[in-house]
Amino acid sequence: MKDQAPGGPESLDCVELRDFVRLFERGEFFASHEVLEARWLATRDPFERGLIIYAAAFVKRDRGNPRGTRRHLEKALRYFAPYPPSHRGIDVVGLRAHAEAGIERLLAQPEASPQILLTPPRLLAGPASL
């Protein structure tokens, strides 16, 4: 049996989460943020909030804001901290590792373009696809 933190079973368990993943993986970071934020306003689920902040880091990246990108990655890490490696179908351990590496690169090269330093990761845990 897999570890679980609060929030539901190991699957993309709602249409908004599936839409979030689909949009994020197409590079539509603002749209992915918006579709999950609508649900989050009703649920206040902390894992979903972490995903929203994570997507917002890529919005900041696309706008050329390395400081905002880094700060959003740091904040997302705090939200992901209590969750197991895979939660609700999302590769949490992969997101944490990606965020940590991105923060390191952004700190090491603060004048570099965040688009060059940070490429989006794969969100899904395991071989699943949408």
KEFI-768126 format. One record per atom (N, C-alpha, C, O): x, y, z. Coordinates in steps of 0.02 Angstrom, whole numbers, padded with zeros to 5 digits, always signed. Layout:
<rs>
XYZ...
</rs>
This chain:
<rs>
+00042-00059+00000+00000+00000+00000+00044+00062+00000+00094+00065+00036+00027+00111-00039+00065+00173-00044+00047+00220+00012-00009+00221+00037+00097+00260+00033+00085+00312+00083+00040+00365+00054+00042+00379-00006-00001+00393+00096-00043+00448+00074-00044+00503+00126-00046+00490+00186-00043+00564+00103-00054+00622+00147-00127+00643+00136-00160+00615+00092-00152+00689+00174-00221+00710+00164-00235+00732+00093-00192+00766+00063-00291+00715+00065-00309+00741+00000-00336+00691-00048-00363+00712-00100-00331+00626-00035-00364+00581-00081-00320+00524-00104-00262+00520-00086-00348+00480-00145-00313+00420-00168-00260+00436-00220-00256+00492-00246-00220+00386-00236-00166+00392-00284-00193+00392-00355-00187+00342-00391-00222+00447-00377-00246+00453-00445-00260+00526-00459-00266+00568-00414-00266+00541-00522-00289+00608-00541-00364+00607-00529-00403+00591-00573-00383+00624-00469-00449+00608-00442-00504+00659-00456-00560+00651-00431-00489+00710-00495-00542+00758-00512-00526+00788-00580-00468+00790-00602-00576+00812-00613-00567+00839-00680-00520+00900-00680-00481+00909-00727-00523+00940-00628-00479+00998-00625-00406+00978-00621-00363+01011-00651-00391+00926-00583-00322+00902-00579-00298+00873-00645-00242+00885-00667-00341+00836-00678-00324+00809-00745-00313+00866-00794-00266+00864-00833-00356+00917-00792-00348+00974-00836-00284+01013-00820-00249+01036-00865-00269+01020-00755-00208+01053-00735-00147+01019-00766-00105+01052-00796-00143+00953-00758-00086+00915-00785-00082+00923-00860-00029+00936-00888-00138+00915-00894-00140+00921-00968-00115+00990-00990-00073+00994-01035-00140+01042-00959-00120+01110-00978-00047+01124-00960-00010+01153-01000-00026+01104-00901+00043+01115-00880+00091+01081-00928+00140+01111-00950+00077+01019-00945+00122+00981-00988+00122+01007-01060+00167+00990-01099+00073+01047-01079+00073+01081-01144+00106+01149-01141+00111+01184-01191+00130+01168-01081+00163+01232-01073+00115+01290-01062+00135+01348-01066+00052+01275-01047+00002+01326-01035-00003+01337-00959-00052+01318-00927+00050+01368-00931+00058+01372-00859+00005+01417-00826-00021+01400-00774-00010+01473-00857-00061+01517-00828-00129+01483-00828-00165+01486-00778-00146+01451-00884-00211+01417-00888-00214+01359-00838-00267+01348-00808-00159+01322-00829-00159+01267-00781-00170+01294-00710-00208+01265-00671-00137+01348-00695-00144+01381-00630-00218+01401-00619-00245+01388-00565-00248+01431-00669-00318+01455-00662-00367+01398-00653-00413+01403-00612-00360+01344-00690-00409+01290-00687-00407+01256-00618-00460+01235-00593-00349+01250-00588-00345+01219-00522-00362+01269-00467-00388+01250-00415-00348+01332-00479-00364+01382-00428-00439+01388-00416-00461+01399-00360-00479+01379-00468-00552+01382-00460-00574+01328-00411-00618+01341-00369-00546+01269-00416-00563+01215-00369-00535+01230-00300-00570+01221-00250-00473+01254-00297-00441+01267-00233-00480+01318-00192-00482+01313-00131-00510+01367-00224-00549+01417-00188-00605+01385-00148-00625+01411-00096-00630+01328-00172-00683+01293-00136-00656+01243-00085-00685+01233-00032-00599+01210-00101-00574+01156-00059-00520+01177-00010-00514+01148+00044-00481+01227-00028-00422+01249+00011-00374+01191+00024-00341+01189+00076-00370+01145-00023-00325+01088-00017-00252+01111-00023-00235+01142-00074-00210+01098+00026-00141+01123+00024-00099+01093-00032-00054+01127-00058-00112+01031-00051-00074+01002-00107-00091+01038-00172-00046+01054-00211-00154+01051-00183-00174+01088-00242-00144+01158-00242-00125+01184-00294-00141+01189-00183-00110+01256-00178-00036+01252-00199-00012+01297-00233-00002+01200-00178+00068+01191-00198+00075+01186-00274+00121+01215-00303+00030+01148-00305+00032+01142-00379+00019+01209-00413+00050+01225-00463-00028+01247-00386-00044+01313-00414+00018+01358-00410+00034+01393-00458+00051+01358-00353+00110+01400-00344+00166+01375-00389+00204+01416-00417+00172+01310-00397+00223+01281-00441+00211+01305-00514+00259+01325-00548+00149+01303-00536+00133+01327-00603+00147+01401-00609+00172+01424-00661+00133+01439-00557+00146+01511-00557+00220+01525-00564+00239+01577-00591+00263+01480-00539+00336+01489-00548+00353+01490-00622+00397+01528-00643+00318+01450-00662+00332+01449-00734+00302+01509-00769+00328+01531-00821+00249+01537-00742+00223+01600-00768+00275+01654-00757+00290+01694-00802+00303+01656-00697+00357+01704-00681+00417+01692-00726+00448+01740-00751+00434+01630-00736+00490+01612-00781+00478+01641-00851+00522+01672-00880+00418+01629-00877+00403+01652-00945+00402+01728-00951+00411+01755-01006+00391+01761-00896+00392+01835-00895+00462+01862-00882+00471+01923-00876+00511+01817-00876+00580+01838-00867+00596+01863-00797+00638+01907-00788+00563+01836-00747+00570+01858-00678+00605+01803-00637+00570+01762-00606+00672+01801-00635+00706+01747-00599+00693+01748-00524+00686+01695-00494+00689+01806-00494+00676+01810-00422+00606+01783-00405+00599+01744-00358+00556+01803-00444+00489+01777-00434+00485+01702-00446+00449+01667-00411+00521+01678-00496+00523+01607-00511+00550+01569-00450+00519+01521-00427+00607+01591-00426+00639+01558-00369+00594+01560-00307+00587+01509-00273+00564+01617-00293+00522+01623-00233+00461+01577-00237+00440+01548-00187+00432+01571-00297+00375+01526-00305+00396+01453-00297+00360+01413-00267+00455+01435-00323+00479+01366-00314+00491+01352-00240+00474+01298-00216+00520+01399-00205+00532+01390-00133+00466+01381-00095+00461+01338-00051+00417+01420-00112+00352+01416-00079+00318+01349-00095+00289+01318-00051+00322+01328-00159+00292+01264-00178+00324+01207-00140+00289+01160-00119+00389+01210-00130+00424+01157-00091+00394+01151-00021+00385+01095+00004+00379+01206+00010+00349+01204+00077+00281+01169+00076+00264+01132+00123+00243+01181+00024+00177+01148+00019+00184+01073+00005+00144+01033+00029+00235+01053-00033+00244+00983-00052+00276+00942+00005+00274+00880+00003+00307+00974+00054+00346+00940+00105+00311+00882+00140+00342+00830+00149+00247+00888+00159+00217+00832+00197+00193+00773+00155+00167+00725+00182+00200+00777+00090+00170+00726+00047+00220+00671+00027+00280+00683+00023+00193+00612+00015+00236+00555-00004+00263+00564-00075+00244+00611-00110+00308+00520-00096+00339+00527-00162+00289+00532-00220+00301+00567-00269+00233+00497-00214+00180+00501-00264+00115+00515-00227+00097+00480-00180+00080+00567-00250+00017+00585-00217-00033+00605-00270-00021+00650-00310-00090+00572-00268-00145+00586-00314-00122+00583-00387-00147+00619-00430-00075+00538-00401-00051+00528-00469+00005+00574-00489+00031+00569-00545+00026+00620-00445+00078+00669-00461+00145+00645-00431+00147+00620-00375+00198+00652-00469+00266+00634-00448+00293+00688-00402+00330+00732-00424+00276+00685-00338+00294+00737-00291+00370+00738-00280+00400+00791-00277+00400+00680-00273+00473+00678-00263+00509+00709-00323+00560+00743-00315+00483+00697-00382+00512+00727-00443+00503+00803-00443+00549+00839-00463+00445+00827-00422+00434+00899-00419+00479+00932-00368+00506+00986-00380+00487+00899-00310+00532+00927-00259+00604+00931-00285+00637+00982-00277+00627+00877-00316+00695+00876-00342+00704+00929-00397+00755+00963-00399+00654+00935-00439+00657+00985-00493+00659+01056-00464+00699+01097-00487+00617+01069-00415+00615+01136-00385+00681+01151-00350+00707+01207-00357+00708+01103-00313+00772+01114-00279+00828+01129-00328+00868+01174-00317+00831+01090-00383+00882+01102-00434+00873+01170-00467+00921+01205-00481+00810+01188-00481+00796+01252-00512+00817+01310-00467+00845+01359-00490+00802+01304-00403+00822+01356-00355+00898+01363-00354+00924+01419-00355+00933+01306-00352+01006+01308-00353+01033+01344-00415+01077+01387-00409+01006+01327-00473+01029+01358-00536+01013+01433-00536+01054+01473-00557+00954+01452-00512+00935+01522-00511+00978+01562-00462+00994+01620-00476+00996+01532-00406+01040+01566-00358+01112+01572-00385+01145+01622-00374+01134+01520-00421+01203+01520-00447+01212+01568-00505+01267+01594-00515+01158+01579-00543+01162+01622-00602+01104+01672-00601+01060+01668-00644+01104+01718-00554+01046+01763-00546+01032+01808-00606+00976+01832-00613+01081+01820-00648+01070+01864-00706+01050+01826-00768+01031+01856-00818+01053+01760-00766+01035+01719-00825+00960+01717-00834+00921+01727-00787+00940+01704-00895+00869+01698-00911+00839+01638-00876+00865+01583-00883+00784+01646-00839+00753+01588-00807+00726+01537-00857+00720+01478-00841+00711+01559-00919+00688+01512-00970+00742+01461-00988+00727+01404-01003+00805+01483-00985+00861+01438-01000+00876+01393-00941+00892+01334-00950+00870+01419-00881+00889+01382-00821+00837+01332-00797+00853+01285-00761+00775+01341-00816+00721+01301-00789+00674+01276-00843+00637+01315-00874+00676+01211-00856+00630+01180-00903+00577+01142-00863+00592+01116-00809+00515+01138-00888+00462+01105-00850+00474+01030-00844+00500+00999-00891+00455+01001-00788+00461+00929-00777+00399+00892-00800+00349+00923-00818+00403+00827-00798+00345+00784-00807+00309+00781-00739+00342+00772-00688+00244+00787-00738+00206+00789-00675+00182+00720-00652+00176+00709-00592+00167+00676-00698+00134+00614-00680+00182+00563-00649+00239+00556-00671+00159+00529-00599+00196+00474-00569+00184+00411-00610+00128+00399-00633+00235+00372-00619+00228+00309-00655+00217+00318-00730+00227+00373-00756+00196+00265-00763+00188+00267-00837+00122+00297-00861+00108+00295-00921+00082+00323-00816+00015+00349-00835+00021+00405-00886+00071+00442-00887-00029+00412-00927-00034+00467-00973-00106+00489-00978-00152+00453-00960-00114+00549-01003-00182+00576-01010-00209+00565-01079-00265+00585-01094
</rs>
